[in-house]
Amino acid sequence: MRTVKLEVSSREKTNQRALRAFKGESQGAVISFESAAVLFKVLSGKRWDLLKVMTGAGPMTIREAARRVERDVKAVHTDVHALLNAGLLQKTADGRIVFPFEAVHVDFLLKAA
C-alpha cells in the first residue's frame, strides 16, 4: 500500500532527510509542513473530504471530484490547486487530477511551550 506521510518538521530535519535521500537512503513519500497551523490551513475539512473520495480512485476530472464530494466545481477547483501546490495531488498528462496514494499518515507532536 502506497502511503504518504504528512509531518510538521523543522527546516533542519527536512534538510537532514534530503541529505539521506541524496545518499541513496529511501525516505518514502513525505510531505513536510513548517507548523501544525500551516498543515491545518492546507488540509481544511473540505480538502480532507476531497482526498478521501480520491484515495485509490485513480485519475479524474475536477468536475468528477466535485460531483463525488457534492460541492460546487469552482470551490473544488480552488481546493485542488491548493492540494497540487502542497504536493498532495498530481496532474496527469491529459489534465486530470490524481491522489497517488492509498493511505495518509499524519505525524506531529503537540507539546507544552
Biopython code that builds the backbone (N, CA, C, O; Angstrom):
import numpy as np
from Bio.PDB.StructureBuilder import StructureBuilder

atoms = [
    (1, "MET", "N", (0.842, -1.166, 0.000)),
    (1, "MET", "CA", (0.000, 0.000, 0.000)),
    (1, "MET", "C", (0.894, 1.238, 0.000)),
    (1, "MET", "O", (1.788, 1.362, 0.837)),
    (2, "ARG", "N", (0.659, 2.132, -0.917)),
    (2, "ARG", "CA", (1.447, 3.359, -1.019)),
    (2, "ARG", "C", (0.868, 4.409, -0.076)),
    (2, "ARG", "O", (-0.278, 4.833, -0.228)),
    (3, "THR", "N", (1.674, 4.821, 0.896)),
    (3, "THR", "CA", (1.241, 5.750, 1.928)),
    (3, "THR", "C", (2.085, 7.014, 1.870)),
    (3, "THR", "O", (3.299, 6.950, 1.678)),
    (4, "VAL", "N", (1.443, 8.156, 2.037)),
    (4, "VAL", "CA", (2.161, 9.418, 2.152)),
    (4, "VAL", "C", (2.131, 9.824, 3.618)),
    (4, "VAL", "O", (1.103, 9.715, 4.287)),
    (5, "LYS", "N", (3.268, 10.293, 4.103)),
    (5, "LYS", "CA", (3.377, 10.754, 5.487)),
    (5, "LYS", "C", (3.383, 12.276, 5.473)),
    (5, "LYS", "O", (4.221, 12.894, 4.815)),
    (6, "LEU", "N", (2.458, 12.872, 6.192)),
    (6, "LEU", "CA", (2.412, 14.316, 6.363)),
    (6, "LEU", "C", (2.970, 14.612, 7.744)),
    (6, "LEU", "O", (2.542, 14.026, 8.739)),
    (7, "GLU", "N", (3.924, 15.521, 7.794)),
    (7, "GLU", "CA", (4.551, 15.798, 9.076)),
    (7, "GLU", "C", (4.810, 17.281, 9.262)),
    (7, "GLU", "O", (4.918, 18.038, 8.297)),
    (8, "VAL", "N", (4.906, 17.679, 10.523)),
    (8, "VAL", "CA", (5.377, 19.008, 10.885)),
    (8, "VAL", "C", (6.855, 18.828, 11.185)),
    (8, "VAL", "O", (7.241, 18.035, 12.044)),
    (9, "SER", "N", (7.666, 19.575, 10.467)),
    (9, "SER", "CA", (9.104, 19.335, 10.539)),
    (9, "SER", "C", (9.878, 20.644, 10.439)),
    (9, "SER", "O", (9.514, 21.544, 9.682)),
    (10, "SER", "N", (10.938, 20.728, 11.210)),
    (10, "SER", "CA", (11.808, 21.900, 11.132)),
    (10, "SER", "C", (12.588, 21.872, 9.819)),
    (10, "SER", "O", (12.707, 20.826, 9.182)),
    (11, "ARG", "N", (13.101, 22.996, 9.432)),
    (11, "ARG", "CA", (13.927, 23.094, 8.223)),
    (11, "ARG", "C", (15.135, 22.165, 8.352)),
    (11, "ARG", "O", (15.523, 21.506, 7.388)),
    (12, "GLU", "N", (15.727, 22.117, 9.553)),
    (12, "GLU", "CA", (16.903, 21.270, 9.779)),
    (12, "GLU", "C", (16.568, 19.787, 9.572)),
    (12, "GLU", "O", (17.313, 19.068, 8.906)),
    (13, "LYS", "N", (15.468, 19.341, 10.134)),
    (13, "LYS", "CA", (15.073, 17.933, 9.982)),
    (13, "LYS", "C", (14.776, 17.597, 8.516)),
    (13, "LYS", "O", (15.138, 16.525, 8.029)),
    (14, "THR", "N", (14.123, 18.515, 7.833)),
    (14, "THR", "CA", (13.820, 18.312, 6.417)),
    (14, "THR", "C", (15.107, 18.238, 5.601)),
    (14, "THR", "O", (15.229, 17.396, 4.711)),
    (15, "ASN", "N", (16.061, 19.108, 5.894)),
    (15, "ASN", "CA", (17.350, 19.088, 5.197)),
    (15, "ASN", "C", (18.107, 17.789, 5.462)),
    (15, "ASN", "O", (18.720, 17.232, 4.552)),
    (16, "GLN", "N", (18.066, 17.302, 6.713)),
    (16, "GLN", "CA", (18.738, 16.044, 7.030)),
    (16, "GLN", "C", (18.134, 14.885, 6.249)),
    (16, "GLN", "O", (18.855, 14.016, 5.759)),
    (17, "ARG", "N", (16.806, 14.874, 6.134)),
    (17, "ARG", "CA", (16.140, 13.824, 5.359)),
    (17, "ARG", "C", (16.540, 13.908, 3.886)),
    (17, "ARG", "O", (16.742, 12.883, 3.236)),
    (18, "ALA", "N", (16.654, 15.120, 3.365)),
    (18, "ALA", "CA", (17.062, 15.298, 1.966)),
    (18, "ALA", "C", (18.490, 14.792, 1.752)),
    (18, "ALA", "O", (18.778, 14.153, 0.740)),
    (19, "LEU", "N", (19.370, 15.073, 2.692)),
    (19, "LEU", "CA", (20.757, 14.593, 2.571)),
    (19, "LEU", "C", (20.817, 13.064, 2.589)),
    (19, "LEU", "O", (21.573, 12.460, 1.828)),
    (20, "ARG", "N", (20.021, 12.443, 3.455)),
    (20, "ARG", "CA", (19.979, 10.974, 3.481)),
    (20, "ARG", "C", (19.453, 10.430, 2.149)),
    (20, "ARG", "O", (19.921, 9.398, 1.668)),
    (21, "ALA", "N", (18.490, 11.119, 1.563)),
    (21, "ALA", "CA", (17.949, 10.698, 0.270)),
    (21, "ALA", "C", (19.017, 10.806, -0.814)),
    (21, "ALA", "O", (19.116, 9.932, -1.675)),
    (22, "PHE", "N", (19.817, 11.872, -0.777)),
    (22, "PHE", "CA", (20.896, 12.037, -1.751)),
    (22, "PHE", "C", (21.942, 10.934, -1.626)),
    (22, "PHE", "O", (22.629, 10.600, -2.592)),
    (23, "LYS", "N", (22.051, 10.374, -0.423)),
    (23, "LYS", "CA", (22.991, 9.270, -0.203)),
    (23, "LYS", "C", (22.386, 7.919, -0.589)),
    (23, "LYS", "O", (23.032, 6.880, -0.453)),
    (24, "GLY", "N", (21.152, 7.943, -1.068)),
    (24, "GLY", "CA", (20.525, 6.712, -1.529)),
    (24, "GLY", "C", (19.611, 6.031, -0.531)),
    (24, "GLY", "O", (19.069, 4.965, -0.823)),
    (25, "GLU", "N", (19.427, 6.620, 0.639)),
    (25, "GLU", "CA", (18.536, 6.041, 1.634)),
    (25, "GLU", "C", (17.086, 6.396, 1.299)),
    (25, "GLU", "O", (16.748, 7.572, 1.157)),
    (26, "SER", "N", (16.246, 5.395, 1.176)),
    (26, "SER", "CA", (14.838, 5.635, 0.865)),
    (26, "SER", "C", (14.167, 6.384, 2.011)),
    (26, "SER", "O", (14.313, 6.014, 3.176)),
    (27, "GLN", "N", (13.439, 7.426, 1.677)),
    (27, "GLN", "CA", (12.740, 8.226, 2.680)),
    (27, "GLN", "C", (11.230, 8.023, 2.609)),
    (27, "GLN", "O", (10.493, 8.502, 3.471)),
    (28, "GLY", "N", (10.775, 7.319, 1.587)),
    (28, "GLY", "CA", (9.340, 7.158, 1.401)),
    (28, "GLY", "C", (8.723, 8.460, 0.928)),
    (28, "GLY", "O", (9.420, 9.441, 0.671)),
    (29, "ALA", "N", (7.420, 8.451, 0.818)),
    (29, "ALA", "CA", (6.695, 9.651, 0.398)),
    (29, "ALA", "C", (6.391, 10.485, 1.635)),
    (29, "ALA", "O", (5.586, 10.085, 2.477)),
    (30, "VAL", "N", (7.034, 11.645, 1.744)),
    (30, "VAL", "CA", (6.872, 12.521, 2.902)),
    (30, "VAL", "C", (6.622, 13.937, 2.403)),
    (30, "VAL", "O", (7.313, 14.425, 1.508)),
    (31, "ILE", "N", (5.629, 14.587, 2.992)),
    (31, "ILE", "CA", (5.379, 15.998, 2.720)),
    (31, "ILE", "C", (5.441, 16.713, 4.061)),
    (31, "ILE", "O", (4.693, 16.392, 4.985)),
    (32, "SER", "N", (6.344, 17.687, 4.157)),
    (32, "SER", "CA", (6.574, 18.386, 5.426)),
    (32, "SER", "C", (5.930, 19.765, 5.414)),
    (32, "SER", "O", (5.888, 20.451, 4.393)),
    (33, "PHE", "N", (5.432, 20.144, 6.581)),
    (33, "PHE", "CA", (4.861, 21.469, 6.791)),
    (33, "PHE", "C", (5.646, 22.135, 7.911)),
    (33, "PHE", "O", (6.108, 21.458, 8.830)),
    (34, "GLU", "N", (5.800, 23.439, 7.847)),
    (34, "GLU", "CA", (6.620, 24.142, 8.829)),
    (34, "GLU", "C", (5.960, 24.252, 10.196)),
    (34, "GLU", "O", (6.643, 24.454, 11.200)),
    (35, "SER", "N", (4.640, 24.122, 10.243)),
    (35, "SER", "CA", (3.930, 24.177, 11.520)),
    (35, "SER", "C", (2.597, 23.448, 11.390)),
    (35, "SER", "O", (2.108, 23.201, 10.287)),
    (36, "ALA", "N", (2.024, 23.110, 12.543)),
    (36, "ALA", "CA", (0.703, 22.481, 12.536)),
    (36, "ALA", "C", (-0.329, 23.439, 11.951)),
    (36, "ALA", "O", (-1.270, 23.008, 11.285)),
    (37, "ALA", "N", (-0.157, 24.731, 12.198)),
    (37, "ALA", "CA", (-1.091, 25.729, 11.669)),
    (37, "ALA", "C", (-1.110, 25.700, 10.141)),
    (37, "ALA", "O", (-2.176, 25.783, 9.530)),
    (38, "VAL", "N", (0.055, 25.584, 9.531)),
    (38, "VAL", "CA", (0.131, 25.531, 8.070)),
    (38, "VAL", "C", (-0.485, 24.233, 7.561)),
    (38, "VAL", "O", (-1.216, 24.239, 6.571)),
    (39, "LEU", "N", (-0.195, 23.122, 8.232)),
    (39, "LEU", "CA", (-0.775, 21.839, 7.832)),
    (39, "LEU", "C", (-2.295, 21.923, 7.845)),
    (39, "LEU", "O", (-2.944, 21.501, 6.887)),
    (40, "PHE", "N", (-2.876, 22.466, 8.923)),
    (40, "PHE", "CA", (-4.327, 22.541, 9.026)),
    (40, "PHE", "C", (-4.923, 23.593, 8.085)),
    (40, "PHE", "O", (-6.086, 23.489, 7.694)),
    (41, "LYS", "N", (-4.135, 24.596, 7.725)),
    (41, "LYS", "CA", (-4.617, 25.580, 6.746)),
    (41, "LYS", "C", (-4.710, 24.928, 5.365)),
    (41, "LYS", "O", (-5.689, 25.115, 4.642)),
    (42, "VAL", "N", (-3.688, 24.170, 5.016)),
    (42, "VAL", "CA", (-3.685, 23.497, 3.704)),
    (42, "VAL", "C", (-4.722, 22.385, 3.666)),
    (42, "VAL", "O", (-5.401, 22.201, 2.655)),
    (43, "LEU", "N", (-4.848, 21.649, 4.751)),
    (43, "LEU", "CA", (-5.751, 20.497, 4.784)),
    (43, "LEU", "C", (-6.996, 20.792, 5.615)),
    (43, "LEU", "O", (-7.197, 20.227, 6.691)),
    (44, "SER", "N", (-7.812, 21.679, 5.097)),
    (44, "SER", "CA", (-9.076, 22.002, 5.752)),
    (44, "SER", "C", (-9.996, 20.777, 5.686)),
    (44, "SER", "O", (-9.694, 19.804, 4.994)),
    (45, "GLY", "N", (-11.093, 20.831, 6.394)),
    (45, "GLY", "CA", (-12.039, 19.718, 6.412)),
    (45, "GLY", "C", (-12.535, 19.329, 5.033)),
    (45, "GLY", "O", (-12.621, 18.141, 4.721)),
    (46, "LYS", "N", (-12.860, 20.298, 4.211)),
    (46, "LYS", "CA", (-13.366, 20.004, 2.864)),
    (46, "LYS", "C", (-12.276, 19.407, 1.974)),
    (46, "LYS", "O", (-12.565, 18.595, 1.095)),
    (47, "ARG", "N", (-11.034, 19.805, 2.199)),
    (47, "ARG", "CA", (-9.920, 19.224, 1.421)),
    (47, "ARG", "C", (-9.652, 17.791, 1.864)),
    (47, "ARG", "O", (-9.296, 16.945, 1.043)),
    (48, "TRP", "N", (-9.819, 17.507, 3.165)),
    (48, "TRP", "CA", (-9.717, 16.114, 3.630)),
    (48, "TRP", "C", (-10.793, 15.272, 2.956)),
    (48, "TRP", "O", (-10.530, 14.151, 2.522)),
    (49, "ASP", "N", (-12.013, 15.819, 2.870)),
    (49, "ASP", "CA", (-13.104, 15.096, 2.206)),
    (49, "ASP", "C", (-12.746, 14.799, 0.757)),
    (49, "ASP", "O", (-13.023, 13.712, 0.249)),
    (50, "LEU", "N", (-12.135, 15.764, 0.103)),
    (50, "LEU", "CA", (-11.725, 15.591, -1.286)),
    (50, "LEU", "C", (-10.684, 14.480, -1.416)),
    (50, "LEU", "O", (-10.786, 13.630, -2.301)),
    (51, "LEU", "N", (-9.682, 14.489, -0.534)),
    (51, "LEU", "CA", (-8.675, 13.418, -0.559)),
    (51, "LEU", "C", (-9.310, 12.061, -0.294)),
    (51, "LEU", "O", (-8.929, 11.064, -0.907)),
    (52, "LYS", "N", (-10.272, 12.022, 0.612)),
    (52, "LYS", "CA", (-10.931, 10.755, 0.961)),
    (52, "LYS", "C", (-11.609, 10.130, -0.262)),
    (52, "LYS", "O", (-11.485, 8.927, -0.492)),
    (53, "VAL", "N", (-12.318, 10.938, -1.039)),
    (53, "VAL", "CA", (-13.013, 10.365, -2.209)),
    (53, "VAL", "C", (-12.052, 10.060, -3.347)),
    (53, "VAL", "O", (-12.377, 9.274, -4.237)),
    (54, "MET", "N", (-10.869, 10.675, -3.330)),
    (54, "MET", "CA", (-9.898, 10.436, -4.399)),
    (54, "MET", "C", (-8.939, 9.290, -4.077)),
    (54, "MET", "O", (-8.246, 8.797, -4.966)),
    (55, "THR", "N", (-8.896, 8.865, -2.820)),
    (55, "THR", "CA", (-7.984, 7.805, -2.408)),
    (55, "THR", "C", (-8.313, 6.512, -3.151)),
    (55, "THR", "O", (-9.414, 5.972, -3.043)),
    (56, "GLY", "N", (-7.341, 6.038, -3.897)),
    (56, "GLY", "CA", (-7.493, 4.795, -4.648)),
    (56, "GLY", "C", (-8.430, 4.862, -5.831)),
    (56, "GLY", "O", (-8.705, 3.835, -6.451)),
    (57, "ALA", "N", (-8.932, 6.048, -6.165)),
    (57, "ALA", "CA", (-9.925, 6.189, -7.223)),
    (57, "ALA", "C", (-9.319, 6.403, -8.609)),
    (57, "ALA", "O", (-10.037, 6.330, -9.607)),
    (58, "GLY", "N", (-8.022, 6.665, -8.692)),
    (58, "GLY", "CA", (-7.386, 6.912, -9.983)),
    (58, "GLY", "C", (-7.630, 8.327, -10.473)),
    (58, "GLY", "O", (-8.282, 9.122, -9.797)),
    (59, "PRO", "N", (-7.104, 8.641, -11.657)),
    (59, "PRO", "CA", (-7.251, 9.996, -12.211)),
    (59, "PRO", "C", (-8.706, 10.347, -12.490)),
    (59, "PRO", "O", (-9.501, 9.496, -12.889)),
    (60, "MET", "N", (-9.035, 11.605, -12.275)),
    (60, "MET", "CA", (-10.389, 12.084, -12.549)),
    (60, "MET", "C", (-10.341, 13.571, -12.873)),
    (60, "MET", "O", (-9.344, 14.243, -12.610)),
    (61, "THR", "N", (-11.412, 14.069, -13.436)),
    (61, "THR", "CA", (-11.522, 15.499, -13.700)),
    (61, "THR", "C", (-11.928, 16.219, -12.417)),
    (61, "THR", "O", (-12.425, 15.604, -11.473)),
    (62, "ILE", "N", (-11.710, 17.511, -12.401)),
    (62, "ILE", "CA", (-12.140, 18.304, -11.256)),
    (62, "ILE", "C", (-13.657, 18.240, -11.130)),
    (62, "ILE", "O", (-14.190, 18.196, -10.021)),
    (63, "ARG", "N", (-14.339, 18.235, -12.244)),
    (63, "ARG", "CA", (-15.805, 18.138, -12.235)),
    (63, "ARG", "C", (-16.261, 16.839, -11.572)),
    (63, "ARG", "O", (-17.216, 16.838, -10.795)),
    (64, "GLU", "N", (-15.577, 15.731, -11.879)),
    (64, "GLU", "CA", (-15.918, 14.448, -11.259)),
    (64, "GLU", "C", (-15.630, 14.477, -9.761)),
    (64, "GLU", "O", (-16.420, 13.958, -8.972)),
    (65, "ALA", "N", (-14.519, 15.071, -9.364)),
    (65, "ALA", "CA", (-14.197, 15.191, -7.940)),
    (65, "ALA", "C", (-15.270, 16.010, -7.226)),
    (65, "ALA", "O", (-15.698, 15.657, -6.127)),
    (66, "ALA", "N", (-15.700, 17.093, -7.846)),
    (66, "ALA", "CA", (-16.745, 17.941, -7.255)),
    (66, "ALA", "C", (-18.053, 17.163, -7.119)),
    (66, "ALA", "O", (-18.758, 17.306, -6.120)),
    (67, "ARG", "N", (-18.377, 16.349, -8.106)),
    (67, "ARG", "CA", (-19.590, 15.536, -8.041)),
    (67, "ARG", "C", (-19.513, 14.558, -6.873)),
    (67, "ARG", "O", (-20.495, 14.360, -6.158)),
    (68, "ARG", "N", (-18.343, 13.948, -6.682)),
    (68, "ARG", "CA", (-18.183, 12.945, -5.617)),
    (68, "ARG", "C", (-18.278, 13.541, -4.216)),
    (68, "ARG", "O", (-18.741, 12.873, -3.292)),
    (69, "VAL", "N", (-17.848, 14.779, -4.051)),
    (69, "VAL", "CA", (-17.950, 15.416, -2.730)),
    (69, "VAL", "C", (-19.190, 16.301, -2.615)),
    (69, "VAL", "O", (-19.426, 16.938, -1.588)),
    (70, "GLU", "N", (-19.972, 16.326, -3.690)),
    (70, "GLU", "CA", (-21.227, 17.088, -3.726)),
    (70, "GLU", "C", (-21.007, 18.557, -3.399)),
    (70, "GLU", "O", (-21.672, 19.136, -2.541)),
    (71, "ARG", "N", (-20.029, 19.151, -4.128)),
    (71, "ARG", "CA", (-19.689, 20.553, -3.932)),
    (71, "ARG", "C", (-19.627, 21.261, -5.275)),
    (71, "ARG", "O", (-19.589, 20.620, -6.325)),
    (72, "ASP", "N", (-19.616, 22.567, -5.233)),
    (72, "ASP", "CA", (-19.504, 23.426, -6.403)),
    (72, "ASP", "C", (-18.148, 23.223, -7.083)),
    (72, "ASP", "O", (-17.123, 23.138, -6.407)),
    (73, "VAL", "N", (-18.137, 23.147, -8.402)),
    (73, "VAL", "CA", (-16.914, 22.904, -9.167)),
    (73, "VAL", "C", (-15.877, 24.002, -8.921)),
    (73, "VAL", "O", (-14.688, 23.710, -8.794)),
    (74, "LYS", "N", (-16.311, 25.247, -8.853)),
    (74, "LYS", "CA", (-15.372, 26.347, -8.642)),
    (74, "LYS", "C", (-14.671, 26.235, -7.292)),
    (74, "LYS", "O", (-13.464, 26.463, -7.203)),
    (75, "ALA", "N", (-15.406, 25.888, -6.249)),
    (75, "ALA", "CA", (-14.812, 25.735, -4.921)),
    (75, "ALA", "C", (-13.829, 24.560, -4.902)),
    (75, "ALA", "O", (-12.750, 24.655, -4.317)),
    (76, "VAL", "N", (-14.209, 23.462, -5.542)),
    (76, "VAL", "CA", (-13.316, 22.293, -5.598)),
    (76, "VAL", "C", (-12.077, 22.634, -6.415)),
    (76, "VAL", "O", (-10.980, 22.187, -6.081)),
    (77, "HIS", "N", (-12.230, 23.407, -7.467)),
    (77, "HIS", "CA", (-11.095, 23.840, -8.285)),
    (77, "HIS", "C", (-10.064, 24.567, -7.411)),
    (77, "HIS", "O", (-8.864, 24.313, -7.519)),
    (78, "THR", "N", (-10.537, 25.468, -6.553)),
    (78, "THR", "CA", (-9.654, 26.198, -5.642)),
    (78, "THR", "C", (-8.929, 25.231, -4.709)),
    (78, "THR", "O", (-7.720, 25.343, -4.507)),
    (79, "ASP", "N", (-9.673, 24.282, -4.143)),
    (79, "ASP", "CA", (-9.071, 23.302, -3.240)),
    (79, "ASP", "C", (-8.080, 22.403, -3.960)),
    (79, "ASP", "O", (-7.024, 22.085, -3.413)),
    (80, "VAL", "N", (-8.403, 21.993, -5.166)),
    (80, "VAL", "CA", (-7.495, 21.146, -5.947)),
    (80, "VAL", "C", (-6.166, 21.855, -6.159)),
    (80, "VAL", "O", (-5.109, 21.242, -6.017)),
    (81, "HIS", "N", (-6.208, 23.133, -6.494)),
    (81, "HIS", "CA", (-4.957, 23.853, -6.736)),
    (81, "HIS", "C", (-4.138, 24.023, -5.456)),
    (81, "HIS", "O", (-2.908, 24.005, -5.510)),
    (82, "ALA", "N", (-4.790, 24.185, -4.320)),
    (82, "ALA", "CA", (-4.057, 24.243, -3.042)),
    (82, "ALA", "C", (-3.384, 22.899, -2.771)),
    (82, "ALA", "O", (-2.247, 22.862, -2.301)),
    (83, "LEU", "N", (-4.071, 21.799, -3.062)),
    (83, "LEU", "CA", (-3.506, 20.464, -2.839)),
    (83, "LEU", "C", (-2.425, 20.132, -3.863)),
    (83, "LEU", "O", (-1.475, 19.417, -3.545)),
    (84, "LEU", "N", (-2.557, 20.639, -5.083)),
    (84, "LEU", "CA", (-1.493, 20.481, -6.084)),
    (84, "LEU", "C", (-0.237, 21.217, -5.623)),
    (84, "LEU", "O", (0.866, 20.678, -5.705)),
    (85, "ASN", "N", (-0.404, 22.453, -5.138)),
    (85, "ASN", "CA", (0.733, 23.253, -4.663)),
    (85, "ASN", "C", (1.421, 22.612, -3.464)),
    (85, "ASN", "O", (2.630, 22.762, -3.289)),
    (86, "ALA", "N", (0.658, 21.897, -2.637)),
    (86, "ALA", "CA", (1.232, 21.232, -1.462)),
    (86, "ALA", "C", (1.883, 19.897, -1.819)),
    (86, "ALA", "O", (2.560, 19.294, -0.986)),
    (87, "GLY", "N", (1.680, 19.435, -3.046)),
    (87, "GLY", "CA", (2.280, 18.174, -3.474)),
    (87, "GLY", "C", (1.433, 16.945, -3.181)),
    (87, "GLY", "O", (1.888, 15.819, -3.382)),
    (88, "LEU", "N", (0.221, 17.144, -2.715)),
    (88, "LEU", "CA", (-0.645, 16.004, -2.405)),
    (88, "LEU", "C", (-1.333, 15.444, -3.636)),
    (88, "LEU", "O", (-1.486, 14.229, -3.767)),
    (89, "LEU", "N", (-1.746, 16.315, -4.531)),
    (89, "LEU", "CA", (-2.350, 15.871, -5.783)),
    (89, "LEU", "C", (-1.359, 16.054, -6.910)),
    (89, "LEU", "O", (-0.429, 16.854, -6.820)),
    (90, "GLN", "N", (-1.573, 15.301, -7.970)),
    (90, "GLN", "CA", (-0.754, 15.428, -9.174)),
    (90, "GLN", "C", (-1.671, 15.563, -10.377)),
    (90, "GLN", "O", (-2.821, 15.126, -10.353)),
    (91, "LYS", "N", (-1.148, 16.173, -11.425)),
    (91, "LYS", "CA", (-1.875, 16.269, -12.690)),
    (91, "LYS", "C", (-1.323, 15.243, -13.657)),
    (91, "LYS", "O", (-0.111, 15.049, -13.743)),
    (92, "THR", "N", (-2.206, 14.589, -14.381)),
    (92, "THR", "CA", (-1.786, 13.628, -15.390)),
    (92, "THR", "C", (-1.529, 14.359, -16.705)),
    (92, "THR", "O", (-1.850, 15.540, -16.844)),
    (93, "ALA", "N", (-0.953, 13.651, -17.656)),
    (93, "ALA", "CA", (-0.642, 14.251, -18.961)),
    (93, "ALA", "C", (-1.891, 14.767, -19.663)),
    (93, "ALA", "O", (-1.820, 15.730, -20.427)),
    (94, "ASP", "N", (-3.036, 14.133, -19.410)),
    (94, "ASP", "CA", (-4.276, 14.565, -20.067)),
    (94, "ASP", "C", (-5.064, 15.585, -19.230)),
    (94, "ASP", "O", (-6.222, 15.871, -19.535)),
    (95, "GLY", "N", (-4.430, 16.139, -18.162)),
    (95, "GLY", "CA", (-5.042, 17.206, -17.385)),
    (95, "GLY", "C", (-5.938, 16.764, -16.245)),
    (95, "GLY", "O", (-6.544, 17.606, -15.582)),
    (96, "ARG", "N", (-6.037, 15.478, -16.003)),
    (96, "ARG", "CA", (-6.835, 15.002, -14.875)),
    (96, "ARG", "C", (-6.017, 15.142, -13.589)),
    (96, "ARG", "O", (-4.809, 15.372, -13.627)),
    (97, "ILE", "N", (-6.686, 15.002, -12.477)),
    (97, "ILE", "CA", (-6.006, 15.059, -11.183)),
    (97, "ILE", "C", (-6.034, 13.679, -10.554)),
    (97, "ILE", "O", (-6.948, 12.888, -10.786)),
    (98, "VAL", "N", (-5.004, 13.405, -9.746)),
    (98, "VAL", "CA", (-4.930, 12.099, -9.096)),
    (98, "VAL", "C", (-4.277, 12.250, -7.723)),
    (98, "VAL", "O", (-3.334, 13.020, -7.541)),
    (99, "PHE", "N", (-4.802, 11.501, -6.777)),
    (99, "PHE", "CA", (-4.169, 11.360, -5.469)),
    (99, "PHE", "C", (-3.475, 10.005, -5.520)),
    (99, "PHE", "O", (-4.137, 8.973, -5.414)),
    (100, "PRO", "N", (-2.145, 9.989, -5.680)),
    (100, "PRO", "CA", (-1.442, 8.736, -5.998)),
    (100, "PRO", "C", (-1.121, 7.851, -4.792)),
    (100, "PRO", "O", (-0.164, 7.078, -4.826)),
    (101, "PHE", "N", (-1.910, 7.962, -3.742)),
    (101, "PHE", "CA", (-1.655, 7.188, -2.531)),
    (101, "PHE", "C", (-2.918, 6.443, -2.110)),
    (101, "PHE", "O", (-4.035, 6.846, -2.431)),
    (102, "GLU", "N", (-2.711, 5.341, -1.380)),
    (102, "GLU", "CA", (-3.845, 4.592, -0.847)),
    (102, "GLU", "C", (-4.100, 4.929, 0.620)),
    (102, "GLU", "O", (-5.125, 4.537, 1.178)),
    (103, "ALA", "N", (-3.179, 5.649, 1.243)),
    (103, "ALA", "CA", (-3.329, 5.993, 2.659)),
    (103, "ALA", "C", (-2.538, 7.250, 2.987)),
    (103, "ALA", "O", (-1.581, 7.603, 2.299)),
    (104, "VAL", "N", (-2.963, 7.915, 4.055)),
    (104, "VAL", "CA", (-2.294, 9.112, 4.558)),
    (104, "VAL", "C", (-1.969, 8.886, 6.031)),
    (104, "VAL", "O", (-2.830, 8.479, 6.810)),
    (105, "HIS", "N", (-0.720, 9.155, 6.404)),
    (105, "HIS", "CA", (-0.297, 9.075, 7.806)),
    (105, "HIS", "C", (0.114, 10.476, 8.212)),
    (105, "HIS", "O", (0.990, 11.072, 7.586)),
    (106, "VAL", "N", (-0.514, 11.011, 9.262)),
    (106, "VAL", "CA", (-0.177, 12.352, 9.744)),
    (106, "VAL", "C", (0.617, 12.206, 11.030)),
    (106, "VAL", "O", (0.213, 11.484, 11.942)),
    (107, "ASP", "N", (1.762, 12.904, 11.098)),
    (107, "ASP", "CA", (2.661, 12.758, 12.232)),
    (107, "ASP", "C", (3.134, 14.129, 12.707)),
    (107, "ASP", "O", (3.870, 14.820, 12.002)),
    (108, "PHE", "N", (2.701, 14.517, 13.918)),
    (108, "PHE", "CA", (3.252, 15.701, 14.553)),
    (108, "PHE", "C", (3.026, 15.600, 16.048)),
    (108, "PHE", "O", (2.136, 14.885, 16.508)),
    (109, "LEU", "N", (3.821, 16.307, 16.785)),
    (109, "LEU", "CA", (3.777, 16.280, 18.234)),
    (109, "LEU", "C", (3.385, 17.644, 18.755)),
    (109, "LEU", "O", (3.980, 18.651, 18.370)),
    (110, "LEU", "N", (2.395, 17.690, 19.621)),
    (110, "LEU", "CA", (1.985, 18.923, 20.272)),
    (110, "LEU", "C", (2.470, 18.839, 21.721)),
    (110, "LEU", "O", (2.094, 17.934, 22.466)),
    (111, "LYS", "N", (3.314, 19.801, 22.102)),
    (111, "LYS", "CA", (3.847, 19.774, 23.465)),
    (111, "LYS", "C", (3.805, 21.162, 24.076)),
    (111, "LYS", "O", (3.632, 22.161, 23.378)),
    (112, "ALA", "N", (3.963, 21.207, 25.372)),
    (112, "ALA", "CA", (3.944, 22.472, 26.103)),
    (112, "ALA", "C", (5.077, 23.358, 25.643)),
    (112, "ALA", "O", (6.164, 22.880, 25.318)),
    (113, "ALA", "N", (4.817, 24.655, 25.617)),
    (113, "ALA", "CA", (5.825, 25.623, 25.163)),
    (113, "ALA", "C", (6.954, 25.777, 26.153)),
    (113, "ALA", "O", (7.880, 26.554, 25.918)),
]
sb = StructureBuilder()
sb.init_structure("model")
sb.init_model(0)
sb.init_chain("A")
sb.init_seg("    ")
for serial, (resi, resn, name, xyz) in enumerate(atoms, 1):
    if name == "N":
        sb.init_residue(resn, " ", resi, " ")
    sb.init_atom(name, np.array(xyz, "f"), 0.0, 1.0, " ", f" {name:<3s}", serial, name[0])
structure = sb.get_structure()
